[in-house]
Amino acid sequence: MVVKNKGQLYEEHINQLLDNKNLLPNELGENDSGFIYDGETYYVEIKNYQAPDFGQKGMVWNKDSGWSWREDDIITELYNDFGVFDFIDEGFVPRRYTINKDDITKEDKVFDQQHFEKSGIKLDRVDYLYEYYKRKKCFYIQIERKGFYYLQKDIANLGVPQYKPSLTLRLRAKTHHSIPIYQYSFFAVIQIRKKPIQSNFDLEEKVGIFPSI
């Protein structure tokens, strides 16, 4: 049995609400949700209040070329523009990629975490977030307990407020499984430093009214 996290459950909840109103599109692509308005499909990012991360991307390392992205895509292009790799300590050689994986100890893992992980790297431009979603053709976001906003542009002219958080970058060595020890990887992720003001619109109709869709 697959256990779903709170973010997945909230996403399903919102999609069910939209489906009940006959607004949910048949196809969402890589997006969480969406709605149909005047015959057009618009996509929506869904975040529960405990999941403020955006655009997590994995990194790998080898001795010839150093750090690179696990997969290059539109999001890693944005990270490259910001210079994410420059924030990794110069000369740091991850033991995860230089020791036989079956020989990696807890101390090796802690070493990698201590030398790689950084948080609170200020992103002075919220348009990194807008561009991230624009490239997914997503212009709206619903956040549990905060409401419904537009991102780069209110493309459907719904009259909702813009999502304007303060952003930071985090580098993390994320544990996938505690056993075996080598089951951890390196990531960059955008986080919310300061949350925006509450919207007066809400797909759940708990903190605001339902938008004019």
C-alpha positions as CSV (number, residue, x, y, z in Angstrom):
1,M,0.0,0.0,0.0
2,V,1.4,3.4,-1.0
3,V,1.1,6.0,1.8
4,K,0.5,9.5,0.4
5,N,2.1,12.6,2.0
6,K,0.1,15.6,3.1
7,G,1.0,17.5,0.0
8,Q,-0.4,14.7,-2.3
9,L,-3.6,14.5,-0.2
10,Y,-4.2,18.2,-0.4
11,E,-3.6,18.1,-4.1
12,E,-6.2,15.4,-4.5
13,H,-8.6,17.3,-2.2
14,I,-8.4,20.5,-4.4
15,N,-8.8,18.5,-7.6
16,Q,-11.9,16.8,-6.3
17,L,-13.4,20.2,-5.4
18,L,-12.7,21.4,-9.0
19,D,-14.0,18.2,-10.5
20,N,-17.2,18.6,-8.5
21,K,-17.7,22.0,-10.1
22,N,-16.9,20.5,-13.6
23,L,-13.8,22.7,-13.9
24,L,-11.0,20.2,-13.7
25,P,-9.3,19.5,-17.1
26,N,-9.0,15.9,-18.4
27,E,-5.2,16.4,-18.8
28,L,-2.8,18.2,-16.5
29,G,0.5,17.3,-17.9
30,E,3.2,17.9,-15.3
31,N,1.1,20.3,-13.3
32,D,-0.7,19.6,-10.0
33,S,-4.1,20.9,-11.0
34,G,-6.0,23.2,-13.4
35,F,-9.3,24.7,-14.3
36,I,-11.3,25.3,-17.5
37,Y,-12.5,28.9,-18.0
38,D,-14.2,30.2,-21.2
39,G,-13.1,27.1,-23.0
40,E,-9.4,27.5,-22.1
41,T,-7.3,25.4,-19.8
42,Y,-5.3,27.1,-17.0
43,Y,-2.9,25.3,-14.7
44,V,-2.6,25.6,-10.9
45,E,0.2,24.7,-8.5
46,I,-1.0,23.2,-5.3
47,K,0.8,23.6,-2.0
48,N,-0.2,22.5,1.4
49,Y,0.9,24.8,4.3
50,Q,3.7,22.4,5.3
51,A,5.2,22.1,1.8
52,P,6.8,25.5,0.8
53,D,9.6,24.0,-1.4
54,F,9.8,24.6,-5.2
55,G,11.8,23.3,-8.0
56,Q,13.9,20.6,-6.3
57,K,16.7,19.4,-8.6
58,G,19.3,16.7,-8.0
59,M,23.0,17.0,-8.5
60,V,25.8,14.5,-9.1
61,W,29.6,14.7,-9.0
62,N,32.6,13.1,-10.7
63,K,36.3,13.8,-10.5
64,D,36.6,14.9,-14.1
65,S,33.9,17.5,-14.4
66,G,32.9,18.2,-10.8
67,W,29.2,19.0,-10.1
68,S,26.4,18.7,-12.7
69,W,22.7,18.3,-12.7
70,R,21.2,14.8,-12.7
71,E,19.0,15.9,-15.6
72,D,19.2,19.2,-17.5
73,D,15.9,20.9,-18.0
74,I,14.2,24.3,-17.9
75,I,14.5,24.5,-14.1
76,T,18.3,23.8,-14.1
77,E,18.7,26.5,-16.7
78,L,17.3,29.0,-14.1
79,Y,19.6,27.6,-11.4
80,N,22.6,28.0,-13.7
81,D,21.6,31.6,-14.3
82,F,21.7,32.1,-10.6
83,G,25.0,30.4,-10.2
84,V,24.0,27.6,-7.8
85,F,27.2,25.6,-8.1
86,D,29.2,28.7,-6.9
87,F,27.6,28.3,-3.5
88,I,29.1,24.8,-3.0
89,D,32.3,24.9,-1.0
90,E,35.3,25.0,-3.3
91,G,37.4,21.8,-3.0
92,F,34.6,19.8,-1.4
93,V,34.8,16.2,-2.6
94,P,31.7,14.2,-1.7
95,R,32.4,10.9,-0.2
96,R,29.2,9.6,-1.7
97,Y,30.9,9.5,-5.1
98,T,34.5,8.7,-4.1
99,I,34.0,5.7,-1.8
100,N,32.5,2.4,-2.7
101,K,28.9,2.8,-1.8
102,D,28.8,-0.3,0.4
103,D,31.8,1.0,2.4
104,I,30.2,4.4,3.2
105,T,29.7,4.9,6.9
106,K,27.4,7.2,8.9
107,E,30.5,9.4,9.5
108,D,31.0,9.7,5.7
109,K,27.4,10.7,5.3
110,V,27.6,13.3,8.1
111,F,30.8,14.7,6.5
112,D,29.0,15.2,3.2
113,Q,26.0,16.8,4.9
114,Q,28.1,19.2,6.9
115,H,30.2,20.3,3.9
116,F,27.4,20.5,1.3
117,E,24.3,21.8,3.1
118,K,23.5,25.5,3.2
119,S,20.2,27.3,3.7
120,G,19.0,30.9,3.6
121,I,20.8,31.9,0.5
122,K,18.8,34.9,-0.5
123,L,17.2,35.0,-3.9
124,D,16.7,38.7,-4.6
125,R,14.3,38.1,-7.5
126,V,10.9,36.5,-7.1
127,D,10.8,36.2,-10.9
128,Y,12.9,33.1,-10.6
129,L,9.8,31.4,-9.2
130,Y,7.5,33.0,-11.8
131,E,9.7,31.9,-14.7
132,Y,9.9,28.4,-13.2
133,Y,6.1,28.1,-13.5
134,K,5.8,30.0,-16.7
135,R,7.9,27.3,-18.4
136,K,5.4,24.8,-17.1
137,K,2.6,27.0,-18.5
138,C,1.3,27.4,-14.9
139,F,0.2,30.9,-13.8
140,Y,-1.8,30.2,-10.6
141,I,-1.2,28.8,-7.2
142,Q,-3.4,27.6,-4.4
143,I,-1.8,27.4,-0.9
144,E,-3.6,25.8,2.0
145,R,-4.6,28.4,4.7
146,K,-3.4,31.3,2.5
147,G,-5.6,31.1,-0.6
148,F,-5.5,31.5,-4.4
149,Y,-3.1,33.7,-6.3
150,Y,-1.6,34.4,-9.7
151,L,2.1,34.0,-10.4
152,Q,3.7,35.8,-13.2
153,K,0.5,37.1,-14.8
154,D,-3.3,36.9,-14.1
155,I,-3.6,35.4,-17.6
156,A,-7.3,34.6,-17.2
157,N,-8.1,38.0,-15.7
158,L,-9.6,36.6,-12.5
159,G,-8.8,39.7,-10.4
160,V,-6.9,37.6,-7.8
161,P,-3.8,39.0,-6.0
162,Q,-0.2,38.1,-7.1
163,Y,1.8,35.7,-5.1
164,K,4.8,37.7,-3.8
165,P,6.9,35.6,-1.4
166,S,10.5,36.2,-0.3
167,L,12.7,33.4,-1.6
168,T,15.8,31.6,-0.5
169,L,17.9,28.8,-2.0
170,R,18.8,25.7,0.0
171,L,21.4,23.1,-0.7
172,R,20.7,19.8,1.0
173,A,21.9,16.2,1.2
174,K,18.6,14.4,1.3
175,T,18.2,11.0,2.9
176,H,16.1,8.6,0.9
177,H,16.4,5.6,3.2
178,S,18.3,5.3,6.5
179,I,19.5,1.9,5.5
180,P,21.7,1.4,3.6
181,I,23.7,4.5,4.5
182,Y,24.5,5.5,1.0
183,Q,20.9,6.2,0.1
184,Y,21.2,9.9,0.1
185,S,21.5,12.5,-2.7
186,F,22.4,16.2,-3.3
187,F,19.8,18.7,-4.2
188,A,19.1,22.4,-4.7
189,V,15.6,23.7,-3.8
190,I,13.9,27.1,-3.6
191,Q,12.2,27.8,-0.3
192,I,9.9,30.5,1.1
193,R,11.6,32.9,3.5
194,K,8.7,35.2,4.1
195,K,5.2,34.2,3.2
196,P,2.9,36.7,1.3
197,I,-0.2,38.3,2.7
198,Q,-3.3,36.1,2.7
199,S,-5.4,36.1,-0.5
200,N,-9.1,37.0,-0.4
201,F,-9.7,34.2,-2.8
202,D,-9.6,30.5,-2.0
203,L,-10.5,27.3,-4.0
204,E,-11.5,25.8,-0.6
205,E,-13.6,28.9,0.3
206,K,-12.1,28.8,3.8
207,V,-10.0,32.0,3.9
208,G,-11.6,33.7,0.9
209,I,-14.2,33.5,-1.8
210,F,-14.1,31.1,-4.8
211,P,-12.5,33.0,-7.8
212,S,-14.8,34.0,-10.7
213,I,-14.1,31.0,-12.8
